C-alpha cells in the first residue's frame, strides 16, 4: 500500500541565479555536489555540501530552511549520474525543484528518489520577466502541476506530474514503490 504524502507543498523560493540576477543554466552535478565529497555515504551529512562548487551559492546550506523550493534554469543537473546531487537537497529538507528543464539522468535520479520535480518550457518567466524572487512564498500543487506565487499572486502551469511519479513520491522512492507492486 502506498502512503499519502502532501500533494501541496509550501515554502520559500530560492532563485538560483548569478549576482546580476540572470538564472544559471546548465548547472552540472559537480556544481551541485562536488566530487571532493563523494566519500560521504550518509545522506544526512550531504546537505552542508549542496552548491559548494557553484560560485556565489556556497553558503546556501546555511541559509536554506526545511520546505524551501528551488527555482532553476535550463538543463539543471547536467553531467554525471551523481546521486548525491539529489540527496544533498533531501538532506536539507528542500521540498521541490522547479526548472525549465532537467538533465536526463538527474531527472530520473530525482524521480527515483521521490524528490518532487516539475518543469515547463519558459519557466520561470512570466510576461518575459523573471516571475520569482528569493523569499517569495510559494505553493506547489503536485496533483494539478501548478506553482502559485503567493507573494505576487499568480499561478504557472507546469508539465503534468505523472501517476507513476506520484506513486514513487508517495512511496518514498523507487525501491519502496517496487515493494508495493504486485505482478498479475
Backbone as CSV, one residue per row, in Angstrom:
resi,resn,N_x,N_y,N_z,CA_x,CA_y,CA_z,C_x,C_y,C_z
1,UNK,0.844,-1.189,0.000,0.000,0.000,0.000,0.886,1.248,0.000
2,UNK,0.497,2.208,-0.813,1.250,3.454,-0.937,0.667,4.477,0.030
3,UNK,1.537,5.087,0.850,1.082,6.112,1.785,0.870,7.425,1.038
4,UNK,0.197,8.340,1.676,-0.057,9.640,1.070,0.862,10.686,1.684
5,UNK,1.669,11.293,0.869,2.472,12.441,1.279,1.715,13.695,0.861
6,UNK,2.109,14.834,1.367,1.408,16.070,0.972,1.511,16.306,-0.539
7,UNK,0.406,16.638,-1.175,0.445,16.970,-2.599,0.547,18.475,-2.805
8,UNK,0.306,19.243,-1.760,0.501,20.688,-1.818,1.681,21.013,-0.914
9,UNK,2.713,21.553,-1.533,3.949,21.887,-0.824,4.063,23.401,-0.732
10,UNK,4.365,23.888,0.444,4.519,25.329,0.649,5.927,25.614,1.120
11,UNK,6.503,26.672,0.603,7.848,27.022,1.029,8.309,28.338,0.452
12,UNK,9.514,28.681,0.839,10.155,29.927,0.407,10.981,29.643,-0.849
13,UNK,10.922,30.546,-1.799,11.646,30.401,-3.063,13.118,30.775,-2.923
14,UNK,13.935,29.990,-3.594,15.338,30.318,-3.817,15.551,30.326,-5.321
15,UNK,15.842,31.479,-5.897,16.099,31.610,-7.328,17.604,31.461,-7.525
16,UNK,18.004,30.355,-8.137,19.430,30.059,-8.270,19.978,30.813,-9.487
17,UNK,20.543,31.994,-9.191,20.986,32.920,-10.235,22.330,33.535,-9.872
18,UNK,22.916,34.184,-10.867,24.173,34.910,-10.680,23.890,36.235,-9.980
19,UNK,24.946,36.930,-9.599,24.781,38.203,-8.884,24.058,39.252,-9.728
20,UNK,24.063,39.090,-11.066,23.352,40.038,-11.931,21.870,39.680,-12.088
21,UNK,21.427,38.622,-11.395,20.027,38.213,-11.438,19.682,37.251,-12.549
22,UNK,20.642,36.969,-13.433,20.384,36.038,-14.537,20.465,34.605,-14.021
23,UNK,19.461,33.803,-14.368,19.444,32.407,-13.947,20.653,31.659,-14.466
24,UNK,21.155,30.755,-13.644,22.189,29.842,-14.098,21.525,28.743,-14.915
25,UNK,22.017,28.492,-16.102,21.616,27.329,-16.890,22.760,26.334,-16.859
26,UNK,22.450,25.077,-17.140,23.464,24.019,-17.253,24.269,23.816,-15.973
27,UNK,23.623,23.950,-14.826,24.307,23.641,-13.568,24.534,22.134,-13.546
28,UNK,25.793,21.740,-13.471,26.077,20.306,-13.522,26.182,19.710,-12.118
29,UNK,26.238,18.398,-12.072,26.217,17.705,-10.786,27.454,18.003,-9.951
30,UNK,28.560,18.383,-10.574,29.754,18.745,-9.809,29.570,20.095,-9.114
31,UNK,28.804,20.983,-9.701,28.498,22.260,-9.059,27.516,22.057,-7.913
32,UNK,26.627,21.093,-8.064,25.631,20.811,-7.033,26.277,20.105,-5.846
33,UNK,27.066,19.073,-6.129,27.719,18.292,-5.075,29.103,17.902,-5.589
34,UNK,30.122,18.632,-5.135,31.486,18.484,-5.643,32.023,17.073,-5.425
35,UNK,32.797,16.628,-6.398,33.354,15.264,-6.325,34.302,15.067,-5.142
36,UNK,34.750,16.138,-4.527,35.620,16.019,-3.350,34.879,15.398,-2.154
37,UNK,33.543,15.390,-2.223,32.739,14.888,-1.104,32.063,13.554,-1.399
38,UNK,32.456,12.894,-2.476,31.780,11.662,-2.874,31.963,10.515,-1.889
39,UNK,32.919,10.611,-0.990,33.103,9.555,0.011,32.009,9.588,1.078
40,UNK,31.238,10.675,1.142,30.140,10.772,2.107,29.006,9.879,1.607
41,UNK,28.635,8.911,2.413,27.562,7.993,2.025,26.309,8.167,2.876
42,UNK,26.400,8.874,3.971,25.258,9.133,4.846,24.518,10.358,4.321
43,UNK,23.300,10.147,3.812,22.535,11.243,3.216,22.401,12.417,4.179
44,UNK,22.220,12.154,5.448,22.018,13.236,6.416,23.228,14.166,6.520
45,UNK,24.383,13.720,6.042,25.602,14.544,6.102,25.926,15.227,4.774
46,UNK,25.081,15.052,3.773,25.352,15.625,2.451,24.912,17.077,2.323
47,UNK,23.920,17.478,3.092,23.345,18.812,2.972,24.334,19.962,3.003
48,UNK,25.290,19.969,3.935,26.212,21.113,4.010,27.064,21.321,2.755
49,UNK,27.068,20.352,1.853,27.904,20.454,0.653,27.117,20.836,-0.598
50,UNK,25.790,21.036,-0.468,24.959,21.419,-1.615,25.426,22.761,-2.170
51,UNK,25.585,22.834,-3.459,26.035,24.025,-4.180,27.407,24.505,-3.721
52,UNK,28.184,23.632,-3.129,29.512,24.006,-2.651,30.484,24.376,-3.747
53,UNK,30.149,24.057,-4.982,31.017,24.365,-6.113,30.291,25.260,-7.128
54,UNK,29.281,26.011,-6.653,28.552,26.950,-7.502,28.818,28.356,-6.987
55,UNK,29.584,29.110,-7.749,30.036,30.425,-7.322,28.874,31.304,-6.872
56,UNK,29.010,31.830,-5.662,28.005,32.707,-5.082,26.956,31.980,-4.253
57,UNK,26.944,30.648,-4.308,25.932,29.860,-3.612,26.528,28.901,-2.586
58,UNK,27.796,29.075,-2.277,28.481,28.170,-1.361,27.863,28.167,0.035
59,UNK,27.237,29.258,0.438,26.634,29.377,1.772,25.155,28.981,1.795
60,UNK,24.635,28.554,0.668,23.219,28.194,0.587,22.771,27.224,1.685
61,UNK,23.512,26.158,1.981,23.025,25.232,3.014,22.797,25.887,4.375
62,UNK,23.577,26.911,4.709,23.416,27.600,5.998,22.195,28.523,6.007
63,UNK,21.760,28.945,4.825,20.661,29.900,4.717,19.319,29.228,4.432
64,UNK,19.356,28.032,3.878,18.110,27.363,3.492,17.366,26.837,4.713
65,UNK,16.075,26.609,4.525,15.222,26.079,5.586,14.433,24.894,5.065
66,UNK,14.016,24.042,5.988,13.190,22.901,5.630,11.941,23.390,4.885
67,UNK,11.629,22.768,3.755,10.457,23.136,2.972,10.731,24.100,1.838
68,UNK,11.924,24.680,1.767,12.244,25.625,0.702,12.109,24.973,-0.672
69,UNK,11.899,25.822,-1.683,11.667,25.375,-3.056,12.676,26.074,-3.958
70,UNK,13.357,25.300,-4.809,14.368,25.863,-5.695,13.771,26.216,-7.052
71,UNK,14.108,27.397,-7.548,13.731,27.877,-8.874,14.997,27.818,-9.719
72,UNK,14.949,27.041,-10.792,16.146,26.713,-11.556,15.956,27.000,-13.044
73,UNK,17.065,27.129,-13.749,17.019,27.403,-15.180,16.950,26.144,-16.019
74,UNK,17.602,26.200,-17.171,17.590,25.096,-18.136,18.648,24.051,-17.795
75,UNK,18.307,22.792,-18.062,19.255,21.681,-18.002,19.900,21.530,-16.624
76,UNK,19.109,21.698,-15.573,19.640,21.565,-14.215,20.049,20.122,-13.965
77,UNK,21.248,19.944,-13.412,21.737,18.602,-13.092,22.398,17.914,-14.263
78,UNK,22.876,18.689,-15.227,23.580,18.099,-16.369,24.818,17.351,-15.880
79,UNK,25.266,16.414,-16.667,26.526,15.748,-16.353,26.365,14.341,-15.840
80,UNK,27.149,14.018,-14.831,27.258,12.646,-14.351,25.993,12.172,-13.641
81,UNK,25.969,10.897,-13.338,24.813,10.295,-12.665,24.980,10.317,-11.154
82,UNK,25.522,11.373,-10.646,25.838,11.519,-9.225,24.568,11.639,-8.377
83,UNK,24.210,10.572,-7.676,23.009,10.554,-6.849,23.078,11.578,-5.714
84,UNK,24.268,11.872,-5.238,24.422,12.841,-4.152,23.892,14.218,-4.538
85,UNK,23.843,14.511,-5.840,23.350,15.800,-6.308,21.843,15.947,-6.092
86,UNK,21.148,14.857,-5.887,19.743,14.884,-5.474,19.664,14.775,-3.957
87,UNK,20.412,13.839,-3.406,20.333,13.542,-1.972,20.725,14.719,-1.086
88,UNK,21.618,15.599,-1.556,22.008,16.746,-0.730,20.821,17.667,-0.480
89,UNK,19.902,17.769,-1.441,18.704,18.600,-1.241,17.711,17.908,-0.309
90,UNK,17.627,16.597,-0.415,16.797,15.835,0.517,17.294,16.058,1.932
91,UNK,18.616,16.020,2.117,19.214,16.215,3.440,18.886,17.594,4.015
92,UNK,18.769,18.595,3.159,18.449,19.955,3.613,16.950,20.157,3.837
93,UNK,16.148,19.198,3.387,14.701,19.345,3.526,14.067,20.176,2.433
94,UNK,14.783,20.358,1.312,14.208,21.073,0.171,12.990,20.278,-0.287
95,UNK,11.849,20.946,-0.453,10.615,20.207,-0.737,10.370,19.954,-2.208
96,UNK,10.937,20.781,-3.096,10.600,20.660,-4.509,11.629,21.409,-5.352
97,UNK,11.865,20.885,-6.554,12.742,21.535,-7.519,11.903,21.907,-8.742
98,UNK,11.981,23.163,-9.160,11.228,23.664,-10.306,12.203,24.240,-11.309
99,UNK,12.120,23.804,-12.562,13.076,24.252,-13.569,12.431,24.325,-14.945
100,UNK,13.124,25.011,-15.849,12.686,24.950,-17.243,12.932,23.540,-17.776
101,UNK,14.065,22.953,-17.410,14.344,21.568,-17.801,15.418,20.993,-16.885
102,UNK,15.461,19.672,-16.850,16.446,18.941,-16.056,17.295,18.083,-16.982
103,UNK,18.560,17.861,-16.592,19.369,16.878,-17.286,18.674,15.528,-17.179
104,UNK,18.762,14.712,-18.216,18.006,13.454,-18.274,18.322,12.518,-17.109
105,UNK,19.584,12.344,-16.796,19.952,11.429,-15.707,19.525,12.020,-14.367
106,UNK,19.711,13.315,-14.192,19.311,13.963,-12.942,17.807,13.814,-12.725
107,UNK,17.039,14.027,-13.775,15.586,13.904,-13.686,15.200,12.502,-13.217
108,UNK,15.801,11.493,-13.812,15.486,10.115,-13.437,15.896,9.841,-11.991
109,UNK,17.085,10.316,-11.594,17.544,10.120,-10.213,16.601,10.798,-9.217
110,UNK,16.148,12.010,-9.538,15.250,12.733,-8.636,13.917,11.997,-8.498
111,UNK,13.339,11.599,-9.613,12.072,10.865,-9.569,12.247,9.571,-8.788
112,UNK,13.308,8.823,-9.087,13.549,7.542,-8.400,13.727,7.724,-6.894
113,UNK,14.232,8.874,-6.481,14.440,9.152,-5.062,13.187,9.683,-4.380
114,UNK,12.176,9.986,-5.162,10.957,10.544,-4.596,11.021,12.045,-4.387
115,UNK,11.990,12.717,-5.019,12.091,14.175,-4.928,11.131,14.791,-5.944
116,UNK,10.169,15.589,-5.507,9.256,16.214,-6.461,9.980,17.226,-7.351
117,UNK,9.867,17.021,-8.645,10.420,17.967,-9.614,9.343,18.263,-10.649
118,UNK,9.288,19.506,-11.049,8.367,19.922,-12.109,9.127,20.836,-13.060
119,UNK,8.767,20.761,-14.334,9.409,21.613,-15.328,8.370,22.118,-16.324
120,UNK,8.786,23.136,-17.070,7.920,23.697,-18.111,8.770,24.607,-18.984
121,UNK,8.605,24.493,-20.295,9.293,25.399,-21.205,8.944,26.837,-20.844
122,UNK,9.955,27.688,-20.792,9.745,29.102,-20.483,9.735,29.429,-19.006
123,UNK,9.664,28.408,-18.147,9.697,28.644,-16.704,11.086,29.150,-16.343
124,UNK,11.265,30.026,-15.441,10.365,30.683,-14.502,10.009,32.111,-14.898
125,UNK,9.678,32.292,-16.169,9.363,33.644,-16.647,7.867,33.823,-16.845
126,UNK,7.416,35.060,-16.637,6.023,35.437,-16.870,6.076,36.799,-17.537
127,UNK,5.441,36.889,-18.689,5.452,38.145,-19.452,6.890,38.620,-19.694
128,UNK,7.775,37.668,-20.042,9.190,37.913,-20.371,10.026,38.408,-19.198
129,UNK,9.507,38.353,-17.984,10.268,38.776,-16.806,10.359,37.623,-15.829
130,UNK,11.459,37.578,-15.092,11.612,36.562,-14.064,10.469,36.720,-13.065
131,UNK,9.723,35.648,-12.872,8.487,35.714,-12.099,8.683,35.495,-10.598
132,UNK,9.889,35.182,-10.180,10.133,34.822,-8.787,11.327,35.587,-8.238
133,UNK,11.318,35.783,-6.934,12.454,36.396,-6.237,12.733,35.559,-4.993
134,UNK,13.963,35.608,-4.540,14.297,34.907,-3.305,13.358,35.362,-2.196
135,UNK,12.835,34.388,-1.469,11.955,34.688,-0.354,10.479,34.713,-0.685
136,UNK,10.125,34.698,-1.985,8.699,34.645,-2.330,8.073,33.415,-1.680
137,UNK,6.865,33.554,-1.238,6.115,32.438,-0.657,5.434,31.679,-1.792
138,UNK,5.704,30.374,-1.879,5.194,29.554,-2.975,4.331,28.421,-2.458
139,UNK,3.447,27.971,-3.349,2.638,26.790,-3.092,2.651,25.957,-4.378
140,UNK,3.140,24.736,-4.273,3.214,23.834,-5.419,2.184,22.735,-5.206
141,UNK,1.264,22.605,-6.154,0.254,21.551,-6.098,0.659,20.466,-7.090
142,UNK,1.150,19.346,-6.566,1.627,18.267,-7.420,0.486,17.615,-8.201
143,UNK,-0.703,17.546,-7.616,-1.827,16.906,-8.302,-2.315,17.736,-9.485
144,UNK,-2.150,19.057,-9.417,-2.556,19.944,-10.515,-1.361,20.394,-11.353
145,UNK,-0.151,20.102,-10.883,1.090,20.536,-11.541,1.129,22.054,-11.701
146,UNK,0.795,22.753,-10.611,0.808,24.211,-10.638,1.768,24.766,-9.585
147,UNK,2.270,25.949,-9.877,3.097,26.701,-8.939,2.406,28.033,-8.716
148,UNK,2.029,28.287,-7.480,1.399,29.564,-7.133,2.399,30.416,-6.374
149,UNK,2.645,31.599,-6.889,3.456,32.573,-6.180,2.484,33.383,-5.324
150,UNK,2.433,33.056,-4.049,1.502,33.703,-3.132,1.879,35.172,-2.947
151,UNK,3.172,35.454,-2.895,3.656,36.818,-2.710,3.188,37.740,-3.835
152,UNK,3.251,37.244,-5.072,2.918,38.086,-6.236,1.567,37.744,-6.862
153,UNK,0.886,36.756,-6.295,-0.478,36.390,-6.682,-0.638,36.009,-8.154
154,UNK,0.017,34.949,-8.568,-0.202,34.372,-9.893,0.103,32.877,-9.827
155,UNK,-0.362,32.154,-10.842,-0.164,30.707,-10.929,0.453,30.379,-12.279
156,UNK,1.413,29.460,-12.276,2.025,28.949,-13.514,1.728,27.465,-13.612
157,UNK,1.261,27.048,-14.782,1.007,25.634,-15.056,2.306,24.970,-15.507
158,UNK,2.618,23.838,-14.907,3.813,23.081,-15.253,3.406,21.820,-16.014
159,UNK,4.396,21.088,-16.549,4.097,19.807,-17.183,3.535,18.864,-16.124
160,UNK,2.645,17.978,-16.516,1.991,17.099,-15.538,2.953,16.249,-14.721
161,UNK,2.633,16.123,-13.460,3.300,15.222,-12.524,2.612,13.882,-12.748
162,UNK,3.290,12.918,-13.358,2.638,11.677,-13.782,2.186,10.813,-12.605
163,UNK,1.278,9.865,-12.895,0.777,8.961,-11.866,1.918,8.144,-11.271
164,UNK,2.792,7.610,-12.104,3.890,6.798,-11.561,4.860,7.667,-10.769
165,UNK,5.076,8.898,-11.199,5.919,9.829,-10.439,5.289,10.088,-9.073
166,UNK,3.964,10.261,-9.037,3.261,10.473,-7.767,3.355,9.230,-6.890
167,UNK,3.213,8.047,-7.489,3.312,6.802,-6.719,4.703,6.631,-6.114
168,UNK,5.740,6.941,-6.888,7.119,6.839,-6.387,7.336,7.860,-5.264
169,UNK,6.852,9.081,-5.460,6.951,10.126,-4.436,6.254,9.680,-3.155
170,UNK,5.010,9.218,-3.261,4.246,8.796,-2.084,4.884,7.614,-1.365
171,UNK,5.562,6.765,-2.109,6.211,5.590,-1.505,7.534,5.933,-0.838
172,UNK,8.104,7.071,-1.190,9.395,7.454,-0.622,10.575,7.032,-1.474
173,UNK,10.331,6.709,-2.734,11.401,6.338,-3.646,11.050,5.096,-4.445
174,UNK,11.832,4.852,-5.480,11.557,3.753,-6.403,11.615,2.389,-5.729
175,UNK,12.599,2.160,-4.877,12.716,0.839,-4.240,11.525,0.558,-3.336
176,UNK,11.093,1.570,-2.580,9.915,1.391,-1.723,8.668,1.189,-2.584
177,UNK,8.592,1.917,-3.693,7.464,1.757,-4.605,7.436,0.339,-5.184
178,UNK,8.600,-0.177,-5.543,8.691,-1.522,-6.113,8.109,-2.586,-5.176
179,UNK,8.223,-2.361,-3.895,7.678,-3.317,-2.918,6.152,-3.312,-2.888
180,UNK,5.543,-2.249,-3.447,4.080,-2.153,-3.447,3.463,-2.752,-4.703
181,UNK,4.278,-3.018,-5.708,3.790,-3.501,-6.986,3.628,-5.018,-6.939
182,UNK,2.478,-5.469,-7.382,2.239,-6.926,-7.453,2.113,-7.326,-8.905
183,UNK,2.668,-8.464,-9.226,2.572,-8.987,-10.590,1.296,-9.785,-10.732
184,UNK,0.672,-9.642,-11.864,-0.582,-10.366,-12.099,-0.346,-11.555,-12.981
